[in-house]
Amino acid sequence: MIDNCISTDSGKTIEWEFNSRKIVKKYDYQVYFEIGGAGDYIVVVEPDNEFSPNNAIIFNPDGTERKRIINPLSNDGAICFGDVYRERGSIVLVSICPRANYVCVIDSDGGITSFHETR
């Protein structure tokens, strides 16, 4: 289980504890994150410069990669994932597109369970 998760260095670093071990993820730019389930994974929206439009990733509590999330709108001009948040117990990613943004609900394995346009 993920414990004591914090963001430092102006949002460029995420730190948490797992089995009394400190896990650190550092980035060149600010990232956004949300802890999923009962602390059994963390979703990170990474900077959009390297993996866009698939710049969201799920990490296991030990810091290993579980899954890079494929943007469902990547073939339709999606620029990147721009945010992550929790809504009604679900983890939600925001896909940024040229003319509209889309809310993408994901499961713990990185699958998109639903998405719709939002303004």
Beta strands, then each sheet from edge to edge (+ up, - down):
strand 1: 3-8
strand 2: 13-18
strand 3: 21-26
strand 4: 32-36
strand 5: 41-45
strand 6: 56-59
strand 7: 65-69
strand 8: 80-87
strand 9: 90-96
strand 10: 101-106
strand 11: 112-118
sheet 1: 1+ 2- 3+
sheet 2: 4+ 5- 6+ 7-
sheet 3: 8+ 9- 10+ 11-
end
